[in-house]
Structure formats: C-alpha cells, structure tokens
C-alpha cells in the first residue's frame, strides 16, 4: 500500500542556540529587529518534508515514494536514500539549480527560526502525479506553490485520497486557495500556529474545516495533539520521552505515523497515538533521519505505551 509524498527534499543546516530567543528580543522593537545569535553547535542533515516522511514510513514498514525536484548537489542525499532503501523513482534533478536548503536555529525552549532557499523546489510543477502507479494515498507537503496546487488537483481528479499538510508553505496561499485545498483534501494536518493562520485566512473554524474532510489533525508540541472529525474532538496525549534533543523533523515523523495509520485503516484515536509515538521517538534524536527502530520494536513500544497491540 504505497503513498506518494509530494514535497521537498532539502539539506538542513541546524544550529543550536544555548538560551531562549526571548532573552534577546525586545518585544517593543520587533519592527526594527536586528539580532545575532552565537551558535556553538552546527551540523548538516538530510531533510525536507518528502524525504523525512518517506524515511519514517520506511521505518514503520510502509513504502513512501517521495516526489520532488532537486539540484546538482543532490548526490550525497541520493546515496543516503539508496542506503536506507527509500525510492528515488520520482526524484528529478533540475540542471543549474541547488537542492532546497534550510538554515534552522533552535533555542532551549524548542523555538525555531528558519531561513529557506527553495532552489530546485520551485520547479516542482514540472512533475505530474503518476496516477497509474497504484498509489493508495497522497501527501501535499510544503513544496513549490504551483506544484502544490497542481498536484492537489491531480490527486483529486484521479480519486486518490490525500493529506494536505501546508506547513511553512501556508503563507504562500490566499484564503480562497486554501479553501480550494480543503475542498479537495481527504485529511488536513497542521501545527497549532498553522491552524490559527488557516482559520484566520479562510474564516473557517477547526470544526468547520473538519466538516469538509475526514479529519483535521492539529499538533500542540508537548501538549499532544487534537483530532477534529465531524463535530467530534479527540485529544491525543504526547508520549513522554526521557530526553529531548532536537524538535526538527518531529512534525514529519508525526505525519508519517498518521499516514501509516490511515493506510492500515486504523481508527482515528489509534492513528493519533501512532503519530504521537513517532514524534516522541524522533525528538530524542538529533537530525531528522538519524533515529532507527524495527517495526517489531515500534509495535512493542506502542503496546507498552498504550496498553494494547498495534
């Protein structure tokens, strides 16, 4: 039961700041913000929404096919994908471009400031959804704007259910465009900030959005997540972890858990719990694709955490 994940492949340059950002930002001077954070720790990781989700799905024993456009510098990432057994069938190199690059600074409160260069991602619309390859589920994750619109229509027209996960691409779209996405989507996933922005842009409440889709998933970090479905609300607790090392990529791990549950026809509460456990496992590891486990190990931890078998 494969899933096609339309989104970005990116290199993440991750920097850790040793204090909260708020200690050095004056609230009454936001309009002339000029700050510098010294970051003693820096590393480069393989990332991007499509790559991260596909990696996590592979750990769960599901086949996720990332579909993305990349640049001339992609070879190290390609080698990594081959090593992990993640398909490159729908990865296309755009000559004369760089692979998307994210520069992420995280503080001790797990807040993040990100600068993003889209590079080859801006050519995402040059690829079309392969509607004849037996894909059971699609994902529209942050990507080039035209690509996101085009691929959503292609999934919808082909009758392929898909998860709309606009993420940091949400500000690219007008309220009208976002309503169009919601109308075509089967599920919508957001974090709490994105949820508020979506409500503001569309004028639709969480319940109004949920009335148009099978489920709306909203993550709240350490507070867990909420699932809205046809006037029903399911509160999903966060799974405790012994160590919090890096929040980067937790949202993508969570979404991989959602996709796994949806592909396996799990009920919404179980699906939310799978996703919550995935986020907990990821946050205990630095980088977006450095955590490892077998499907059997995950199933065992799921049973220990929630008291019933996966």
Secondary structure, 3 states (H helix, E strand, C coil): CCEEEECCCEEEEEEECCCCHHHHCCHHHHHHCCCCCCCCEEEEEEECHHHHHHHHHHHCCCCEEEEEEECCCCHHHHHHHHHHCCCCCEEEECCCCCCEEEEEEECCCCCEEEEEECHHHHHHHHCCCCCCCCCCEEEEECCCHHHHHHHHHHHHHHCCCEEEECHHHHHHCCHHHHHHHHHHCCEEEEEHHHHHHHHHHHCCCHHHHHCCCCEEEEECHHHCEEEEECCEEEEECCCCCCCCCCCCCHHHHHHHHHHHHHHCCCCHHHHHHHHHHHHHHHHCCCCCCCCCCCHHHHHHHHHHHHCCCC
